[in-house]
């Protein structure tokens, strides 16, 4: 066995019928049509905990994908991330049924005021014993902006301006409103909390005004463990300042450059390079032999919905992909000058003779197929590329995760690539090996120090 540090493993999911599986819900071995049943999700969480996964990650959207053919019909018909339920309601059930598994909630900064959101996350962190993480997002679907009271999405710059103001407000509530020793629970005097140790935060920002105080006692982590995905320059700067987990771009080949860029973004914000954990993404199809794995992969692809893929990538590439003939080649489409910037970027990276349909199917199927040992080899290659963790994406649920736990995990544990058991403590302690709170160099803790110093100077 090697002495390498085990990677961090997250199960990538969404409280939906179909996340990125493109129609696998139709298969007889899928339980995805049970999405409205707590039992399905409890069984999945217990499988992940049996496999010593660090996180169950819930992505989220707040509107159907509606760029393809100019409407939402195909998204609804194929089940592409519609219907979608509220993961914040599910997470307490999963926390009660597990002991160690970290639970990641994706919530948009446009979704609710920072004051109520801070209370919700503190409550979840209490109920889970310190196992809650927040994936900070600003949204990319115009429909979400409309549904949340905006005329479409605010501009990219405004969304990140709002995000900075939002996290500043919730940091102050989580970190600086209640002193560590505010709760005294004095039964004789009938005093539960010392009022002098609960403070307003008096936050006044460009978008949010939050006097406080926080309504909830400090949770085991105070600030939940923080995730963020970033691609733009502004987004990478934001992630480098705030996130504890970030995601690579460019696949495994592009991982070393992406990892270096993300760590540099953290250092530029006064943090340590090791303060951020970088995850790669990986889908898998496992067989006992190469031949079996390839057969399972072919069967899987036969059930996939091309329409579902076009719906998703229309949203991701920010244009209606129905305008491009499926038989047109990448070279022909590039020469036409018609594709938008994101589609053009994808086309430029393809063989010019690849048809548009082939390109879309390739983009939807970047998973790895092979024996448990071959899957483990791929994960080891990701680690060699510099990542700290893997976000495992299902192709069929719960089958992908069951295959990983039952067949791939034993190989990884033997190699030292995956933890044999959980560390004690909160999810931050389990993942970082440090204490339950953010390090003092994180902006949340800096805000805490600033507010405490200001109160001390004012004699409050």
N, C-alpha and C positions, 0 to 999 in steps of 0.2 A: 504494500500500500504506500502511496506517495504521501508527502506531508503538505500538499497544497491546501490552500484555504478553500473550503467548500463554497460553491456558488450559492446565490440566493435564488429561490424558485418561486415564481408567481404563476397562478392559473388565470389566464386572460378570458374574461367572460362578460356578459351583459345580461340584465334581467329581461331577456327577450326570447322569442321563438328561435331566431336565427341571427347570429352575430356576424361572423365572417365565413360561415360554412356553406352559404349559397345553395340552400335546399336540402341539406342533410336531414332536416326534420322529417322528410318523406320516408327515410329508411326504416325498416322494421327494428333495427338495433338502436335507434335513437329514442331518447325519452324527452326530446325537446318540446313536444306538444304538451308536456306536463308543466310548462312554465308557470302556470298559476297555482301549482301545488307546492306548499312548503316542504312536503316530504321529499320531492325531487331535489330541491336545493340542499336540504339537510343531508341527504345521502351523498351528494356531491362533496359538500364540505367535509363530511366524515372521511370520505375517500382521500381527499387531499391531506387531511390531518394524519391519516394512517400513513400516507406517503411522505410526511414531514415537509410538505410545502410550507413556505413562509407566508404566502399571501394568496387569497382569492380576490382578484381584482375585478371590480364592476365598472366597466365603461358605461356611458349613458348618452342619450340624445333626447331632445325635447321637441322634436318635430319629425315628421316623415321626410325621407329624402325625396325631393320633388323637382330636381333639374332634368332628369331623364324624361324625354317627350313632353316636358313642360308641365308635368303634373305628378301627383303622388300615387297614381293608380298601380303602377308596377311594383312599387315598394310595398304597398298594402297587399297586393295579390300574391307576391312571392314570399311575404313574411320577412323581408329584408329590414331588420331592426325595427319592425312594426308588426305586432304590438310590442310596446315596451312598458314595463312596470317600474315602480319607484324602489330602487335598491335600499334607500334609507329605512324603509319599512321592513325589508327582509333581513337586514343585517343583525338586528337584535335577536331574531330567532336563531340565526346561525351562530351568534356569539354564545347563546345559551347552550347550544348543542355541541360546542367544541370548547377546547381548553387553551390551545396554543395558536391556532391559525389566525394570521393577521387578515383584516378585512378592509379593503380599499373602496372608499366611496368617491365616485366622480360627481362633483357638483359644480355647475357653471356659476361664475361670479355674478351673472345677471339674474340668477334664479330666485334668490330671496335676499332680504336685507342682511348685512353682516351681523347685526345684533341677534336675530333669531337663529341664524346659521351657527354662530358661535355656541349658543346654548345647545343646539341639536348635537353638534360634534362633541361637546363636553359630556353630554348625557350618554352618547354612544360609547365614548371612551370609558366612562364609569361602568356602564353595564357590561362591557366586554373585558374589564380588568386591564385596560390599557392596550388594546389590540386594534385600534382604529387608525387608518391612514386616509388622507384626503388627497385626491388627484385634482389639482387646480386646473381648471379649463376656462377658456373665454368664449367658446363656441365657434363653429364654422358654418352652421346651417342658418340661412336667413329666416327660415320658418320659426326657428327657436326665438330669434329676436322679435319677430312679430307677435308670437304667442306670449312673450314676456313684457309686452307693452311698448316695444320700440318699433319704429318704422323700418323693418328689416334689421340687420345687424348694425350696431355702431361700427365706425371705421376701425381698422386694425389698430391704429394708434390710440383711439379712444378706449377700445377694449382693454388694452394693456395699461393705459392710464387708470382706468377703473379697477383693474386687477391689483395694481400697486396700492391704491387707496384702500381697497377692500381688505387685502391681507394685512395692511398696517392696522386697520381697525380691529380685526379679529385677533391679531397678535396682542394688542393692548388688552383686550378683554381676557384672553386666555392667560397671559403672562403677568399682567400688572394690576389687575383689579382686586384680587384677593391675596393677602399675605399668606405665606405658608402655614402660619400658626393662627389663622383667623378663626377657625372652628375650634371651640374649646369644649363644647358639649358638657357644660357644668350643670349636672342634674340638681344639685343643692340650690343653686341660685336661679335656676331656670333660664340660663343664658346659653344658647347654642353657639352663637357667633358673636365675636367681639366687633361691634359696629365700627370701632376706630381702625380696624384692620381690613375693612372693605372700602374700596375707593372708586370714585368716578374716574373715567379715563379722559373725558372731555375732548374726544377726537373731533377735529374739524378739518376735513379734507376737501379736495376739489369736487368730489362726488358724494361723499357720505359724511354725515354729522352724527356722532354716536357719543352721547354723554356717559352712558353706563350708569351704575356699575354692572358687571357681569352678573347674571342671575344664578349661576351655577358654581358650586365649589370647584376648586382646581381638580382636574381629573388626573389619573395616574401619569399621563404624559404632559399635562397642561396643553401644549400644542400637539395635535395629532401628527403622526409621521406624514411627511409631505412628498407627494409625487407631482411630476409635471412633465409633459411632453413638449418639445420645442423644435422648431425648424427654422423660423426666420431669425434674422439678427436680433430683433427686439425680443422675440420669444426666448432665444438662447440666453440673452442677458438677464431676463427675468428668471429663467430657470436656474441659472448659475447663482443668482442671489438668494433664491428661496428654497429650491427643491433639495430633497435628500435622495430621491431616486429620479433619474432621467433616462431617456430612451435613445438608443443609437438610430441613425439613419444610414441608408446605403447598404444594408445587408451586412453579412460577415466580412466581405471584402472591404467595405467602407468603414468597418468598425474602428480600426486603429485611429484613423483621422478624426472620426466623429467623437471618440472617447477623449482624445487629446483636446479637441475644441471645447467639449463640455466641461472637462476638468479646468481648463484655462479660464472659462467663464466664471467658475466658482472662485478661483484664486483672484481674479480681477475684482471680485466683490469682497475681498478681505477674508475669504474662507480658505480652508485647507483643501488640497486636491482630493484627499481621502474623505472629505465630508460628503461627497456625492457618490452614490452607487449607480453605475451605468448598466442598464439592461439591454440585451438583445432580444429579438422576437423570433420564435420558432414554432412551426406546426410540424406534427409528426404523423407518419403512418408506419406502424410496427408489424413485422411478421416474424415467425420463427425462422424462416429462411428468406433469402433475397427474392426467390420466386414467389413465395406467399405474399411478401410485402408488395411486390409489383402488381400481383393480382388484386389485392385489396385496394391498391391505389387506383387501378383501372375501374374497379367497381364504384369507387367513390366518385370519380370524375364523371361517370355515366349518369349519376343522379343529380349532378350539379345543374343549377339554373343559370344559363348565360344572361338572361334578362336580369336576374338578381345582381350579377357581377356588373352589368352596365349601369344599373341603378346606383350601386355603391361608388363606382369609380367616377360617375358623373358628379357625385357629391365631392369626392376627394380631389378630382382634377378640375372641379369648378366650371364645368360646361356640359351641355347636353350631348352625350356621346352617340345618340341616335342619328346625328347628322353625318356620321362617317360610315361608309359602306364596310361591312364586315370583311369583304374580300379584298379591299384596298390594302396595299402594302405600306409598311412604315415609310419607305422611301418616297412613295407616291404622295402620301399625306403630308410629309414634310415639304416636298416640292410645291405642294398646292398653296402653302402659306396660310392655310385656314386654321390649324389647331391653335388653341389658347396656350399660354405659357407653360402650364403644368403638363398638359397633354404633350406638348412639343418636347418637353424635357424627357418624358417617358419614351417617346418615339425615337429621340436622338440616341438613346441608350440601347436600342434594339437593332438586330440585323435588318438591313433595309428591305430584305425579301420577306420578312415576317408579316403575315396578314394581320389586320386589326383584330380579328377574332382571336387569332393565336396569341397576340400580345395581351389582350384582356384576360384570357384564360391563364397565361403564364403569370400575370400579375396577381391573379387570385389563388395561384397554387405554387407559392414559393416554399412549400413545406419540404421536409426531408423524408425519404422513404427508405426503409431498410430493417435489418435485424437490430435487436437491442444494442449489440456491440457497435454497430455502425451509427446508430443514433447517438450513442455515448461518445463516439469519436467526433461527431459533428459538434456536440456540446463542448467537448474538450478543445476543439479548434476555436470555438467562440471565446472560451476562457483565454486561450493563447493570444487572441486578438485584443484582449484587454478589458473585457466586460467583467462586471461583478455578479451578474445575475442573468436569468433567462425568463422571459415572459412566454409561457407555453400556451399556444393557441390551439383550441380544439378544432377538429374537422368533423367529428361526430361526438355528441355529448350524451352520456358521460364516458363513452367508450374510449376516446382519446386519452382522457385522464386516467382511466382504469388501466389501460395498456401501459401508460407511462409508469404508474405506481407499481404495477405487478411485474413488469418485465424490464423497463429501462432503469428504474431506480436502483435495483440491486447491483447492477453493473457500476452505476455512478458512485454508490456508497463504497463499493470495493475499491474503486480508484481514488476515493477521497474527493470526488467532485461534488458530492451532495452530502449534506449532514446526516449522520446516523440517528441523531435525536435532537430535540429542541433545547436551546438554552433556557434558563429561567428568566422571568421578568416580563416587562412590557415588550411590545413588538419592536420598539426602538432598541431596547437592550438586547433582544434576541438577534437582531440584524447587525447592529454596530458593535456589540460587545462592550459598549459604554453605558452611561446612566440612562434613566428614563426621560430626561429632558434634553432639549436641543443644546448643542455646545454654545458657550458664551459668545463665540464669534458670529453666530447666526443673527440676522437682523431682528428676529423676534426677541432674542435675549438682550440684544443691545437696546431695544426699545424699553424693555423691562428695567434695565439699569438706568436709562435716562429718566424714566418716570419716577422710579424710586428716589433717585438723587434729587429731582425737582421737588418731590414731596418733603424730603428731609430738609432741603434748604428753606422751604416755606414753613417748616415747623408743623407739617401735617402728618 
